[in-house]
Amino acid sequence: MPTIHDVAKHAGVTPTTVSRVLNNRGYISDKTRKKVYSSMEHLNYQPNEIARSLKNKQSNIIGLIVPDVSHPFFAAFASQIEYYAYENGMKVLLCNSHLDPVKEKEYIDMMRGNRVDGIIMSSHTLETEQYQNVQSPIVTFDRQIGDIPYISSDNYMGGKLATELLIKQGCRKIAHICGNLQLNLLANERSKAFLDVVNVHNVEHIVIETDTNVFHNQEYQKMIRQLLADHPDLDGVFATSDIIAAYVIKECIELGIKVPEQIKVIGYDDVSIAPWITPSLTTIRQPIEDIGKLAIKLLSQQINKEEYVIKNQLDVELIERASTL
Protein backbone atom coordinates (compact mmCIF):
# COMPACT_ATOMS: atom_id res chain seq x y z
CA MET A 1 0.00 0.00 0.00
CA PRO A 2 1.53 3.36 -1.06
CA THR A 3 2.42 5.90 1.64
CA ILE A 4 2.69 9.67 1.73
CA HIS A 5 6.44 9.28 1.18
CA ASP A 6 5.81 7.31 -2.01
CA VAL A 7 3.55 10.10 -3.27
CA ALA A 8 6.16 12.74 -2.41
CA LYS A 9 8.90 10.83 -4.23
CA HIS A 10 6.74 10.29 -7.33
CA ALA A 11 5.69 13.97 -7.42
CA GLY A 12 9.18 15.26 -6.72
CA VAL A 13 8.15 17.16 -3.61
CA THR A 14 8.62 16.74 0.14
CA PRO A 15 6.23 14.72 2.34
CA THR A 16 5.43 18.02 4.10
CA THR A 17 4.18 19.47 0.81
CA VAL A 18 1.97 16.44 0.23
CA SER A 19 0.57 16.82 3.75
CA ARG A 20 -0.16 20.51 3.14
CA VAL A 21 -2.02 19.64 -0.07
CA LEU A 22 -4.08 16.96 1.71
CA ASN A 23 -4.97 19.27 4.59
CA ASN A 24 -5.41 22.40 2.46
CA ARG A 25 -2.99 24.30 4.68
CA GLY A 26 -0.68 27.09 3.58
CA TYR A 27 0.00 28.29 0.05
CA ILE A 28 0.46 25.62 -2.59
CA SER A 29 0.77 26.55 -6.27
CA ASP A 30 -1.76 25.05 -8.69
CA LYS A 31 1.11 23.34 -10.53
CA THR A 32 2.34 21.60 -7.36
CA ARG A 33 -1.17 20.71 -6.26
CA LYS A 34 -1.89 19.08 -9.64
CA LYS A 35 1.40 17.11 -9.48
CA VAL A 36 0.52 15.77 -6.03
CA TYR A 37 -3.00 14.76 -7.03
CA SER A 38 -1.70 13.18 -10.24
CA SER A 39 0.78 11.10 -8.25
CA MET A 40 -1.90 10.07 -5.76
CA GLU A 41 -4.08 8.89 -8.63
CA HIS A 42 -1.20 7.10 -10.36
CA LEU A 43 -0.23 5.26 -7.16
CA ASN A 44 -3.85 4.75 -6.06
CA TYR A 45 -3.02 6.44 -2.77
CA GLN A 46 -5.94 6.83 -0.30
CA PRO A 47 -5.43 9.24 2.63
CA ASN A 48 -6.29 7.88 6.06
CA GLU A 49 -9.01 10.36 6.98
CA ILE A 50 -9.42 9.01 10.52
CA ALA A 51 -5.72 9.31 11.28
CA ARG A 52 -5.62 12.81 9.86
CA SER A 53 -8.62 13.77 11.96
CA LEU A 54 -7.03 12.51 15.18
CA LYS A 55 -3.70 14.16 14.40
CA ASN A 56 -5.12 17.54 13.42
CA LYS A 57 -8.03 17.44 15.89
CA GLN A 58 -10.17 18.39 12.92
CA SER A 59 -12.22 16.23 10.59
CA ASN A 60 -12.66 18.92 7.90
CA ILE A 61 -16.32 17.85 7.89
CA ILE A 62 -19.17 20.16 8.86
CA GLY A 63 -22.80 19.35 9.47
CA LEU A 64 -25.70 21.10 7.77
CA ILE A 65 -29.24 20.57 9.08
CA VAL A 66 -32.08 21.86 6.90
CA PRO A 67 -35.84 21.47 7.38
CA ASP A 68 -36.50 20.16 3.86
CA VAL A 69 -33.83 19.92 1.16
CA SER A 70 -36.52 19.42 -1.51
CA HIS A 71 -37.70 23.01 -0.90
CA PRO A 72 -36.11 25.19 -3.62
CA PHE A 73 -34.76 27.77 -1.16
CA PHE A 74 -33.04 25.20 1.04
CA ALA A 75 -31.80 23.27 -1.99
CA ALA A 76 -30.08 26.44 -3.20
CA PHE A 77 -28.90 27.19 0.35
CA ALA A 78 -27.34 23.72 0.71
CA SER A 79 -25.69 24.05 -2.70
CA GLN A 80 -24.01 27.31 -1.71
CA ILE A 81 -22.91 25.90 1.66
CA GLU A 82 -21.34 22.88 -0.09
CA TYR A 83 -19.61 25.09 -2.67
CA TYR A 84 -17.96 27.40 -0.17
CA ALA A 85 -17.19 24.58 2.26
CA TYR A 86 -15.30 22.76 -0.49
CA GLU A 87 -13.48 25.98 -1.39
CA ASN A 88 -12.27 26.04 2.23
CA GLY A 89 -11.16 22.40 2.32
CA MET A 90 -14.29 21.07 4.05
CA LYS A 91 -16.87 18.43 3.23
CA VAL A 92 -20.56 18.67 4.17
CA LEU A 93 -22.72 16.15 5.99
CA LEU A 94 -26.30 17.03 5.00
CA CYS A 95 -29.25 16.16 7.24
CA ASN A 96 -32.97 16.66 6.58
CA SER A 97 -34.93 17.31 9.79
CA HIS A 98 -38.46 17.59 8.31
CA LEU A 99 -39.15 19.77 11.37
CA ASP A 100 -39.09 16.69 13.61
CA PRO A 101 -37.45 17.61 16.96
CA VAL A 102 -36.53 13.99 17.73
CA LYS A 103 -34.88 13.57 14.34
CA GLU A 104 -33.12 16.92 14.65
CA LYS A 105 -31.66 16.01 18.05
CA GLU A 106 -30.51 12.61 16.76
CA TYR A 107 -28.69 14.34 13.91
CA ILE A 108 -26.95 16.73 16.31
CA ASP A 109 -25.89 13.84 18.55
CA MET A 110 -24.63 11.93 15.49
CA MET A 111 -22.58 14.92 14.36
CA ARG A 112 -21.03 15.38 17.77
CA GLY A 113 -20.21 11.67 17.94
CA ASN A 114 -18.56 11.77 14.53
CA ARG A 115 -16.37 14.75 15.41
CA VAL A 116 -17.65 17.24 12.86
CA ASP A 117 -15.82 20.54 13.11
CA GLY A 118 -18.97 22.62 13.26
CA ILE A 119 -22.69 22.75 12.48
CA ILE A 120 -24.83 25.08 10.38
CA MET A 121 -28.44 25.04 11.54
CA SER A 122 -31.30 26.18 9.34
CA SER A 123 -33.89 23.95 11.00
CA HIS A 124 -35.60 25.48 14.02
CA THR A 125 -37.52 22.81 15.87
CA LEU A 126 -35.47 22.29 19.04
CA GLU A 127 -35.67 24.52 22.09
CA THR A 128 -32.93 27.15 22.32
CA GLU A 129 -31.30 25.45 25.32
CA GLN A 130 -30.49 22.40 23.21
CA TYR A 131 -28.67 24.54 20.67
CA GLN A 132 -26.67 26.23 23.40
CA ASN A 133 -25.63 22.85 24.81
CA VAL A 134 -23.93 21.86 21.55
CA GLN A 135 -20.21 21.89 22.34
CA SER A 136 -19.14 22.65 18.77
CA PRO A 137 -18.88 25.78 16.65
CA ILE A 138 -22.34 26.57 15.33
CA VAL A 139 -24.01 29.08 13.00
CA THR A 140 -27.76 29.53 12.75
CA PHE A 141 -29.82 30.90 9.88
CA ASP A 142 -32.88 33.04 10.59
CA ARG A 143 -32.87 32.35 14.32
CA GLN A 144 -31.21 34.31 17.12
CA ILE A 145 -30.06 32.15 20.05
CA GLY A 146 -27.96 33.71 22.81
CA ASP A 147 -24.42 34.46 21.69
CA ILE A 148 -24.43 31.96 18.80
CA PRO A 149 -23.55 33.77 15.56
CA TYR A 150 -26.48 33.97 13.19
CA ILE A 151 -27.28 35.11 9.66
CA SER A 152 -30.50 36.55 8.32
CA SER A 153 -31.63 38.74 5.50
CA ASP A 154 -33.31 42.04 6.39
CA ASN A 155 -36.71 40.42 6.87
CA TYR A 156 -38.43 43.58 8.06
CA MET A 157 -37.27 45.55 5.03
CA GLY A 158 -38.35 42.70 2.76
CA GLY A 159 -41.85 42.70 4.22
CA LYS A 160 -42.00 46.49 3.98
CA LEU A 161 -40.91 46.57 0.31
CA ALA A 162 -43.42 43.86 -0.64
CA THR A 163 -46.39 45.48 1.10
CA GLU A 164 -45.61 48.98 -0.10
CA LEU A 165 -45.39 47.75 -3.69
CA LEU A 166 -48.87 46.19 -3.52
CA ILE A 167 -50.33 49.39 -2.08
CA LYS A 168 -48.51 51.48 -4.68
CA GLN A 169 -50.03 49.27 -7.39
CA GLY A 170 -53.52 50.07 -6.09
CA CYS A 171 -54.33 47.08 -3.88
CA ARG A 172 -56.93 47.89 -1.21
CA LYS A 173 -57.54 44.46 0.30
CA ILE A 174 -54.39 42.40 0.81
CA ALA A 175 -53.91 38.89 2.16
CA HIS A 176 -50.66 37.97 3.85
CA ILE A 177 -49.84 34.24 3.89
CA CYS A 178 -47.02 33.38 6.26
CA GLY A 179 -45.52 30.54 8.24
CA ASN A 180 -46.72 29.72 11.72
CA LEU A 181 -45.85 32.75 13.83
CA GLN A 182 -45.54 30.60 16.97
CA LEU A 183 -42.14 29.49 15.66
CA ASN A 184 -39.53 31.90 17.01
CA LEU A 185 -37.99 32.87 13.67
CA LEU A 186 -36.46 36.11 12.44
CA ALA A 187 -38.58 35.61 9.32
CA ASN A 188 -41.56 36.68 11.43
CA GLU A 189 -40.29 40.23 10.92
CA ARG A 190 -41.77 40.04 7.40
CA SER A 191 -45.22 39.73 8.95
CA LYS A 192 -44.55 42.52 11.44
CA ALA A 193 -43.58 44.82 8.57
CA PHE A 194 -46.72 43.86 6.65
CA LEU A 195 -48.96 44.79 9.58
CA ASP A 196 -47.11 48.04 10.21
CA VAL A 197 -47.44 49.15 6.57
CA VAL A 198 -51.11 48.23 6.05
CA ASN A 199 -52.07 49.90 9.32
CA VAL A 200 -50.23 53.10 8.40
CA HIS A 201 -52.04 53.20 5.05
CA ASN A 202 -55.37 52.03 6.51
CA VAL A 203 -55.59 49.13 4.04
CA GLU A 204 -57.96 46.21 4.68
CA HIS A 205 -56.00 43.02 5.24
CA ILE A 206 -56.13 39.35 6.20
CA VAL A 207 -53.32 37.28 7.76
CA ILE A 208 -53.29 33.53 7.09
CA GLU A 209 -50.80 31.35 8.95
CA THR A 210 -49.82 27.95 7.58
CA ASP A 211 -49.58 24.83 9.71
CA THR A 212 -46.53 24.44 11.95
CA ASN A 213 -45.11 22.30 9.14
CA VAL A 214 -44.61 25.28 6.84
CA PHE A 215 -43.41 23.05 3.98
CA HIS A 216 -46.57 20.96 3.72
CA ASN A 217 -47.33 21.81 0.10
CA GLN A 218 -50.47 19.68 -0.11
CA GLU A 219 -52.24 21.98 2.35
CA TYR A 220 -51.53 25.12 0.33
CA GLN A 221 -54.12 24.43 -2.38
CA LYS A 222 -56.95 23.91 0.11
CA MET A 223 -55.96 26.93 2.20
CA ILE A 224 -55.62 29.29 -0.78
CA ARG A 225 -58.82 28.14 -2.45
CA GLN A 226 -60.72 28.78 0.80
CA LEU A 227 -59.12 32.23 1.08
CA LEU A 228 -60.21 33.17 -2.45
CA ALA A 229 -63.73 31.85 -1.83
CA ASP A 230 -64.12 33.77 1.43
CA HIS A 231 -62.72 37.02 0.02
CA PRO A 232 -63.82 37.47 -3.63
CA ASP A 233 -62.84 41.15 -3.45
CA LEU A 234 -59.22 40.36 -2.59
CA ASP A 235 -56.85 42.25 -4.91
CA GLY A 236 -53.38 41.58 -3.45
CA VAL A 237 -51.42 38.72 -1.88
CA PHE A 238 -48.04 38.84 -0.14
CA ALA A 239 -46.75 35.32 0.54
CA THR A 240 -43.62 34.80 2.62
CA SER A 241 -42.26 32.21 0.21
CA ASP A 242 -42.19 31.90 -3.57
CA ILE A 243 -43.66 28.40 -3.34
CA ILE A 244 -46.80 29.67 -1.60
CA ALA A 245 -47.02 32.56 -4.06
CA ALA A 246 -46.76 30.10 -6.97
CA TYR A 247 -49.67 28.13 -5.51
CA VAL A 248 -51.69 31.36 -5.30
CA ILE A 249 -51.10 32.01 -9.01
CA LYS A 250 -51.97 28.39 -9.85
CA GLU A 251 -55.27 28.56 -7.95
CA CYS A 252 -56.17 31.91 -9.48
CA ILE A 253 -55.64 30.52 -12.97
CA GLU A 254 -57.78 27.46 -12.22
CA LEU A 255 -60.57 29.69 -10.84
CA GLY A 256 -60.43 32.11 -13.75
CA ILE A 257 -59.00 34.96 -11.68
CA LYS A 258 -56.56 37.05 -13.70
CA VAL A 259 -53.10 37.81 -12.28
CA PRO A 260 -52.16 40.66 -12.10
CA GLU A 261 -55.31 42.33 -13.48
CA GLN A 262 -57.57 41.18 -10.62
CA ILE A 263 -55.08 40.04 -7.99
CA LYS A 264 -51.45 41.08 -7.71
CA VAL A 265 -49.10 38.52 -6.13
CA ILE A 266 -45.66 38.87 -4.57
CA GLY A 267 -43.48 36.17 -3.01
CA TYR A 268 -40.25 35.97 -1.04
CA ASP A 269 -36.79 34.38 -1.68
CA ASP A 270 -36.42 34.61 -5.50
CA VAL A 271 -35.90 30.87 -5.95
CA SER A 272 -35.23 29.43 -9.39
CA ILE A 273 -38.90 28.94 -10.30
CA ALA A 274 -39.84 32.61 -9.76
CA PRO A 275 -39.07 33.83 -13.30
CA TRP A 276 -40.31 30.59 -14.94
CA ILE A 277 -43.95 30.52 -13.83
CA THR A 278 -46.63 32.41 -15.75
CA PRO A 279 -47.02 35.22 -14.99
CA SER A 280 -43.46 35.55 -13.73
CA LEU A 281 -43.33 36.19 -10.00
CA THR A 282 -42.47 39.47 -8.31
CA THR A 283 -40.52 38.63 -5.18
CA ILE A 284 -38.06 39.73 -2.51
CA ARG A 285 -34.62 38.33 -3.27
CA GLN A 286 -32.57 36.90 -0.44
CA PRO A 287 -28.83 36.85 -1.23
CA ILE A 288 -28.46 33.06 -0.99
CA GLU A 289 -24.90 33.01 -2.30
CA ASP A 290 -23.76 35.62 0.23
CA ILE A 291 -25.56 33.76 3.01
CA GLY A 292 -23.77 30.50 2.17
CA LYS A 293 -20.38 32.19 1.90
CA LEU A 294 -20.83 34.03 5.19
CA ALA A 295 -22.01 30.88 7.02
CA ILE A 296 -18.77 29.08 6.11
CA LYS A 297 -16.71 32.14 7.08
CA LEU A 298 -18.36 32.37 10.50
CA LEU A 299 -17.88 28.65 11.10
CA SER A 300 -14.21 28.81 10.04
CA GLN A 301 -13.60 31.78 12.34
CA GLN A 302 -14.94 29.81 15.30
CA ILE A 303 -12.99 26.67 14.38
CA ASN A 304 -9.76 28.69 14.09
CA LYS A 305 -10.42 30.63 17.32
CA GLU A 306 -10.71 33.93 15.46
CA GLU A 307 -12.98 36.88 16.22
CA TYR A 308 -16.42 36.79 14.66
CA VAL A 309 -19.59 38.90 14.54
CA ILE A 310 -22.72 37.49 16.20
CA LYS A 311 -25.40 39.49 14.36
CA ASN A 312 -25.13 39.27 10.56
CA GLN A 313 -27.97 40.84 8.57
CA LEU A 314 -27.81 41.01 4.78
CA ASP A 315 -29.72 43.31 2.45
CA VAL A 316 -32.69 42.15 0.35
CA GLU A 317 -33.80 43.33 -3.07
CA LEU A 318 -37.22 43.83 -4.63
CA ILE A 319 -37.46 42.02 -7.98
CA GLU A 320 -40.46 43.23 -9.97
CA ARG A 321 -41.96 40.88 -12.54
CA ALA A 322 -45.29 40.36 -14.28
CA SER A 323 -47.37 39.25 -11.27
CA THR A 324 -47.63 42.82 -9.90
CA LEU A 325 -47.51 44.95 -13.06
C-alpha positions as CSV (number, residue, x, y, z in Angstrom):
1,M,0.0,0.0,0.0
2,P,1.5,3.4,-1.1
3,T,2.4,5.9,1.6
4,I,2.7,9.7,1.7
5,H,6.4,9.3,1.2
6,D,5.8,7.3,-2.0
7,V,3.5,10.1,-3.3
8,A,6.2,12.7,-2.4
9,K,8.9,10.8,-4.2
10,H,6.7,10.3,-7.3
11,A,5.7,14.0,-7.4
12,G,9.2,15.3,-6.7
13,V,8.2,17.2,-3.6
14,T,8.6,16.7,0.1
15,P,6.2,14.7,2.3
16,T,5.4,18.0,4.1
17,T,4.2,19.5,0.8
18,V,2.0,16.4,0.2
19,S,0.6,16.8,3.8
20,R,-0.2,20.5,3.1
21,V,-2.0,19.6,-0.1
22,L,-4.1,17.0,1.7
23,N,-5.0,19.3,4.6
24,N,-5.4,22.4,2.5
25,R,-3.0,24.3,4.7
26,G,-0.7,27.1,3.6
27,Y,0.0,28.3,0.1
28,I,0.5,25.6,-2.6
29,S,0.8,26.5,-6.3
30,D,-1.8,25.1,-8.7
31,K,1.1,23.3,-10.5
32,T,2.3,21.6,-7.4
33,R,-1.2,20.7,-6.3
34,K,-1.9,19.1,-9.6
35,K,1.4,17.1,-9.5
36,V,0.5,15.8,-6.0
37,Y,-3.0,14.8,-7.0
38,S,-1.7,13.2,-10.2
39,S,0.8,11.1,-8.2
40,M,-1.9,10.1,-5.8
41,E,-4.1,8.9,-8.6
42,H,-1.2,7.1,-10.4
43,L,-0.2,5.3,-7.2
44,N,-3.9,4.8,-6.1
45,Y,-3.0,6.4,-2.8
46,Q,-5.9,6.8,-0.3
47,P,-5.4,9.2,2.6
48,N,-6.3,7.9,6.1
49,E,-9.0,10.4,7.0
50,I,-9.4,9.0,10.5
51,A,-5.7,9.3,11.3
52,R,-5.6,12.8,9.9
53,S,-8.6,13.8,12.0
54,L,-7.0,12.5,15.2
55,K,-3.7,14.2,14.4
56,N,-5.1,17.5,13.4
57,K,-8.0,17.4,15.9
58,Q,-10.2,18.4,12.9
59,S,-12.2,16.2,10.6
60,N,-12.7,18.9,7.9
61,I,-16.3,17.8,7.9
62,I,-19.2,20.2,8.9
63,G,-22.8,19.3,9.5
64,L,-25.7,21.1,7.8
65,I,-29.2,20.6,9.1
66,V,-32.1,21.9,6.9
67,P,-35.8,21.5,7.4
68,D,-36.5,20.2,3.9
69,V,-33.8,19.9,1.2
70,S,-36.5,19.4,-1.5
71,H,-37.7,23.0,-0.9
72,P,-36.1,25.2,-3.6
73,F,-34.8,27.8,-1.2
74,F,-33.0,25.2,1.0
75,A,-31.8,23.3,-2.0
76,A,-30.1,26.4,-3.2
77,F,-28.9,27.2,0.4
78,A,-27.3,23.7,0.7
79,S,-25.7,24.0,-2.7
80,Q,-24.0,27.3,-1.7
81,I,-22.9,25.9,1.7
82,E,-21.3,22.9,-0.1
83,Y,-19.6,25.1,-2.7
84,Y,-18.0,27.4,-0.2
85,A,-17.2,24.6,2.3
86,Y,-15.3,22.8,-0.5
87,E,-13.5,26.0,-1.4
88,N,-12.3,26.0,2.2
89,G,-11.2,22.4,2.3
90,M,-14.3,21.1,4.0
91,K,-16.9,18.4,3.2
92,V,-20.6,18.7,4.2
93,L,-22.7,16.1,6.0
94,L,-26.3,17.0,5.0
95,C,-29.3,16.2,7.2
96,N,-33.0,16.7,6.6
97,S,-34.9,17.3,9.8
98,H,-38.5,17.6,8.3
99,L,-39.2,19.8,11.4
100,D,-39.1,16.7,13.6
101,P,-37.5,17.6,17.0
102,V,-36.5,14.0,17.7
103,K,-34.9,13.6,14.3
104,E,-33.1,16.9,14.7
105,K,-31.7,16.0,18.0
106,E,-30.5,12.6,16.8
107,Y,-28.7,14.3,13.9
108,I,-27.0,16.7,16.3
109,D,-25.9,13.8,18.6
110,M,-24.6,11.9,15.5
111,M,-22.6,14.9,14.4
112,R,-21.0,15.4,17.8
113,G,-20.2,11.7,17.9
114,N,-18.6,11.8,14.5
115,R,-16.4,14.8,15.4
116,V,-17.6,17.2,12.9
117,D,-15.8,20.5,13.1
118,G,-19.0,22.6,13.3
119,I,-22.7,22.8,12.5
120,I,-24.8,25.1,10.4
121,M,-28.4,25.0,11.5
122,S,-31.3,26.2,9.3
123,S,-33.9,24.0,11.0
124,H,-35.6,25.5,14.0
125,T,-37.5,22.8,15.9
126,L,-35.5,22.3,19.0
127,E,-35.7,24.5,22.1
128,T,-32.9,27.1,22.3
129,E,-31.3,25.4,25.3
130,Q,-30.5,22.4,23.2
131,Y,-28.7,24.5,20.7
132,Q,-26.7,26.2,23.4
133,N,-25.6,22.9,24.8
134,V,-23.9,21.9,21.6
135,Q,-20.2,21.9,22.3
136,S,-19.1,22.7,18.8
137,P,-18.9,25.8,16.7
138,I,-22.3,26.6,15.3
139,V,-24.0,29.1,13.0
140,T,-27.8,29.5,12.8
141,F,-29.8,30.9,9.9
142,D,-32.9,33.0,10.6
143,R,-32.9,32.4,14.3
144,Q,-31.2,34.3,17.1
145,I,-30.1,32.2,20.1
146,G,-28.0,33.7,22.8
147,D,-24.4,34.5,21.7
148,I,-24.4,32.0,18.8
149,P,-23.5,33.8,15.6
150,Y,-26.5,34.0,13.2
151,I,-27.3,35.1,9.7
152,S,-30.5,36.6,8.3
153,S,-31.6,38.7,5.5
154,D,-33.3,42.0,6.4
155,N,-36.7,40.4,6.9
156,Y,-38.4,43.6,8.1
157,M,-37.3,45.6,5.0
158,G,-38.4,42.7,2.8
159,G,-41.9,42.7,4.2
160,K,-42.0,46.5,4.0
161,L,-40.9,46.6,0.3
162,A,-43.4,43.9,-0.6
163,T,-46.4,45.5,1.1
164,E,-45.6,49.0,-0.1
165,L,-45.4,47.8,-3.7
166,L,-48.9,46.2,-3.5
167,I,-50.3,49.4,-2.1
168,K,-48.5,51.5,-4.7
169,Q,-50.0,49.3,-7.4
170,G,-53.5,50.1,-6.1
171,C,-54.3,47.1,-3.9
172,R,-56.9,47.9,-1.2
173,K,-57.5,44.5,0.3
174,I,-54.4,42.4,0.8
175,A,-53.9,38.9,2.2
176,H,-50.7,38.0,3.9
177,I,-49.8,34.2,3.9
178,C,-47.0,33.4,6.3
179,G,-45.5,30.5,8.2
180,N,-46.7,29.7,11.7
181,L,-45.8,32.8,13.8
182,Q,-45.5,30.6,17.0
183,L,-42.1,29.5,15.7
184,N,-39.5,31.9,17.0
185,L,-38.0,32.9,13.7
186,L,-36.5,36.1,12.4
187,A,-38.6,35.6,9.3
188,N,-41.6,36.7,11.4
189,E,-40.3,40.2,10.9
190,R,-41.8,40.0,7.4
191,S,-45.2,39.7,8.9
192,K,-44.5,42.5,11.4
193,A,-43.6,44.8,8.6
194,F,-46.7,43.9,6.6
195,L,-49.0,44.8,9.6
196,D,-47.1,48.0,10.2
197,V,-47.4,49.2,6.6
198,V,-51.1,48.2,6.0
199,N,-52.1,49.9,9.3
200,V,-50.2,53.1,8.4
201,H,-52.0,53.2,5.0
202,N,-55.4,52.0,6.5
203,V,-55.6,49.1,4.0
204,E,-58.0,46.2,4.7
205,H,-56.0,43.0,5.2
206,I,-56.1,39.3,6.2
207,V,-53.3,37.3,7.8
208,I,-53.3,33.5,7.1
209,E,-50.8,31.3,9.0
210,T,-49.8,28.0,7.6
211,D,-49.6,24.8,9.7
212,T,-46.5,24.4,12.0
213,N,-45.1,22.3,9.1
214,V,-44.6,25.3,6.8
215,F,-43.4,23.0,4.0
216,H,-46.6,21.0,3.7
217,N,-47.3,21.8,0.1
218,Q,-50.5,19.7,-0.1
219,E,-52.2,22.0,2.3
220,Y,-51.5,25.1,0.3
221,Q,-54.1,24.4,-2.4
222,K,-57.0,23.9,0.1
223,M,-56.0,26.9,2.2
224,I,-55.6,29.3,-0.8
225,R,-58.8,28.1,-2.4
226,Q,-60.7,28.8,0.8
227,L,-59.1,32.2,1.1
228,L,-60.2,33.2,-2.5
229,A,-63.7,31.9,-1.8
230,D,-64.1,33.8,1.4
231,H,-62.7,37.0,0.0
232,P,-63.8,37.5,-3.6
233,D,-62.8,41.2,-3.4
234,L,-59.2,40.4,-2.6
235,D,-56.8,42.3,-4.9
236,G,-53.4,41.6,-3.5
237,V,-51.4,38.7,-1.9
238,F,-48.0,38.8,-0.1
239,A,-46.7,35.3,0.5
240,T,-43.6,34.8,2.6
241,S,-42.3,32.2,0.2
242,D,-42.2,31.9,-3.6
243,I,-43.7,28.4,-3.3
244,I,-46.8,29.7,-1.6
245,A,-47.0,32.6,-4.1
246,A,-46.8,30.1,-7.0
247,Y,-49.7,28.1,-5.5
248,V,-51.7,31.4,-5.3
249,I,-51.1,32.0,-9.0
250,K,-52.0,28.4,-9.8
251,E,-55.3,28.6,-8.0
252,C,-56.2,31.9,-9.5
253,I,-55.6,30.5,-13.0
254,E,-57.8,27.5,-12.2
255,L,-60.6,29.7,-10.8
256,G,-60.4,32.1,-13.8
257,I,-59.0,35.0,-11.7
258,K,-56.6,37.0,-13.7
259,V,-53.1,37.8,-12.3
260,P,-52.2,40.7,-12.1
261,E,-55.3,42.3,-13.5
262,Q,-57.6,41.2,-10.6
263,I,-55.1,40.0,-8.0
264,K,-51.5,41.1,-7.7
265,V,-49.1,38.5,-6.1
266,I,-45.7,38.9,-4.6
267,G,-43.5,36.2,-3.0
268,Y,-40.3,36.0,-1.0
269,D,-36.8,34.4,-1.7
270,D,-36.4,34.6,-5.5
271,V,-35.9,30.9,-6.0
272,S,-35.2,29.4,-9.4
273,I,-38.9,28.9,-10.3
274,A,-39.8,32.6,-9.8
275,P,-39.1,33.8,-13.3
276,W,-40.3,30.6,-14.9
277,I,-43.9,30.5,-13.8
278,T,-46.6,32.4,-15.8
279,P,-47.0,35.2,-15.0
280,S,-43.5,35.6,-13.7
281,L,-43.3,36.2,-10.0
282,T,-42.5,39.5,-8.3
283,T,-40.5,38.6,-5.2
284,I,-38.1,39.7,-2.5
285,R,-34.6,38.3,-3.3
286,Q,-32.6,36.9,-0.4
287,P,-28.8,36.9,-1.2
288,I,-28.5,33.1,-1.0
289,E,-24.9,33.0,-2.3
290,D,-23.8,35.6,0.2
291,I,-25.6,33.8,3.0
292,G,-23.8,30.5,2.2
293,K,-20.4,32.2,1.9
294,L,-20.8,34.0,5.2
295,A,-22.0,30.9,7.0
296,I,-18.8,29.1,6.1
297,K,-16.7,32.1,7.1
298,L,-18.4,32.4,10.5
299,L,-17.9,28.7,11.1
300,S,-14.2,28.8,10.0
301,Q,-13.6,31.8,12.3
302,Q,-14.9,29.8,15.3
303,I,-13.0,26.7,14.4
304,N,-9.8,28.7,14.1
305,K,-10.4,30.6,17.3
306,E,-10.7,33.9,15.5
307,E,-13.0,36.9,16.2
308,Y,-16.4,36.8,14.7
309,V,-19.6,38.9,14.5
310,I,-22.7,37.5,16.2
311,K,-25.4,39.5,14.4
312,N,-25.1,39.3,10.6
313,Q,-28.0,40.8,8.6
314,L,-27.8,41.0,4.8
315,D,-29.7,43.3,2.4
316,V,-32.7,42.1,0.4
317,E,-33.8,43.3,-3.1
318,L,-37.2,43.8,-4.6
319,I,-37.5,42.0,-8.0
320,E,-40.5,43.2,-10.0
321,R,-42.0,40.9,-12.5
322,A,-45.3,40.4,-14.3
323,S,-47.4,39.2,-11.3
324,T,-47.6,42.8,-9.9
325,L,-47.5,44.9,-13.1
